[in-house]
Amino acid sequence: MARTAFSWTEVFERTGRSLRGSEIREMLSVTERPGVISFGGGLPAPELFPIAGLRAAFDAVLREDGAGALQYGPTTGHRPLRELIAQRLGRRGIECSPDDVLITTGSQQALDLLGRVLAAPHSPVLVESPGYVGALQAFRAFELEPVGLPMDADGLIVDGVARWLDGRRSLGAPPPAFLYTVATYQNPSGVTLSPDRRLELLDCATAFGVPVIEDDPYSELRYDGPPTPSLRALPGGEDVIYLGTFSKVLAPGLRLGWVVAPRPVIDRLVIAKQGADLHTDGLAQRGALRFCLDNDLDAHVIRLREVYRERRDAMLDALRECLPDGTTWTEPAGGMFTWVTLPAGLDSRDVLKRALANDVAFVPGTAFHVNGGGERSLRLNFTNSTPERIWEGIGRLARSL
Ligand SMILES: Cc1ncc(COP(=O)(O)O)c(C=O)c1O
């Protein structure tokens, strides 16, 4: 190791901040070993990236508008892309104008910016339990205190949210800074908040004055059943802060996401974003836009759905066939994950050690809980492996139990 003049540990201790790494990212580095079947990351299928179309789109942008693409641009994002996003969202009942849309460097950046602008340090923020690890990481970086709220097969238990808020109010405490939800095909559980509970959640948030952040990367990846309307599209949802992304329908490496929010929120986010990165990559914004203009993104999404539906079915069939009695799992109607609960007495962290020895990986449930729990659970991704690899991997997982 190179010599270093400082004690960096002391430097970091002086900040008074803790920064916890993500168990998922650490584990992904182990799973790069050849031969490992990983159900760990939340990765799309790379063989479905529309590389030729994107290459043609980026070529056209550089040929026809190279100077625009390579120059500094507005923090809010490339206006024609904001128009396209507003128009696409309108088709799903999310009424917004391009001025209500802020382009972000992935929706992950939106989580980071929202943590900065909506909450004072040490504020409680309400999250789902289990919840998306990247959001927990973003919120914790600002010393926010995530409070995990239980879920069932219909998503967040809204009665429980109301009781929690009521208890806090009766103590005279201010409401939490916001409530964060992945209401549709949730990461990590795969469950979807039911239509009735969506309305109840909006009522509850309004009654207690709690802003709602709806993170929606997966709703276009729907395999069964009718589409569930976004919280933002429902009556009373006008103040919901809605996050979307091209990561799951096009390619995550583009790092393109967006926020739809009331204007005062957008204004604050723009100021925070100026400090973070000035603006999102202008070439990527124009390349993605050009791709959408010259190709049929909807047809591409239909293809993703076909392939991912087959993979989801393979995973559910393999779980039924291979896992021992007493194991349960969710049957997601969309998205990328299923959530497995092991028989009593098993701890998924111990199982992971044996699974890695058998060349199969997953993420233990503890990673997704803020207040402890999840020892018997694990998350499996089904989009990044072929049906054959899924069967092989679930067989190895079964042997690790
Ligand atoms: C719920 C959720 N939000 C946000 C993200 C980050 O997405 P992006 O690539 O747009 O930053 C992910 C990625 O897996 C996710 O699952």
Ligand as a Chemical Component Dictionary entry (heavy atoms), coordinates in Angstrom:
data_LIG
# 
_chem_comp.id                   LIG 
_chem_comp.type                 NON-POLYMER 
_chem_comp.pdbx_formal_charge   0 
_chem_comp.three_letter_code    LIG 
# 
loop_
_chem_comp_atom.comp_id 
_chem_comp_atom.atom_id 
_chem_comp_atom.alt_atom_id 
_chem_comp_atom.type_symbol 
_chem_comp_atom.charge 
_chem_comp_atom.model_Cartn_x 
_chem_comp_atom.model_Cartn_y 
_chem_comp_atom.model_Cartn_z 
_chem_comp_atom.pdbx_ordinal 
LIG C1 C1 C 0 -36.135 1.298  -6.398  1  
LIG C2 C2 C 0 -34.956 1.824  -7.138  2  
LIG N1 N1 N 0 -34.744 3.143  -7.201  3  
LIG C3 C3 C 0 -33.699 3.659  -7.851  4  
LIG C4 C4 C 0 -32.769 2.848  -8.477  5  
LIG C5 C5 C 0 -31.601 3.484  -9.159  6  
LIG O1 O1 O 0 -31.885 3.633  -10.503 7  
LIG P1 P1 P 0 -31.052 4.550  -11.475 8  
LIG O2 O2 O 0 -30.241 3.624  -12.311 9  
LIG O3 O3 O 0 -32.074 5.294  -12.265 10 
LIG O4 O4 O 0 -30.201 5.466  -10.662 11 
LIG C6 C6 C 0 -32.950 1.459  -8.442  12 
LIG C7 C7 C 0 -31.970 0.596  -9.078  13 
LIG O5 O5 O 0 -31.934 -0.596 -8.933  14 
LIG C8 C8 C 0 -34.067 0.940  -7.748  15 
LIG O6 O6 O 0 -34.288 -0.378 -7.649  16 
# 
loop_
_chem_comp_bond.comp_id 
_chem_comp_bond.atom_id_1 
_chem_comp_bond.atom_id_2 
_chem_comp_bond.value_order 
_chem_comp_bond.pdbx_ordinal 
LIG C1 C2 SING 1  
LIG C2 N1 SING 2  
LIG C2 C8 DOUB 3  
LIG N1 C3 DOUB 4  
LIG C3 C4 SING 5  
LIG C4 C5 SING 6  
LIG C4 C6 DOUB 7  
LIG C5 O1 SING 8  
LIG O1 P1 SING 9  
LIG P1 O2 DOUB 10 
LIG P1 O3 SING 11 
LIG P1 O4 SING 12 
LIG C6 C7 SING 13 
LIG C6 C8 SING 14 
LIG C7 O5 DOUB 15 
LIG C8 O6 SING 16 
# 
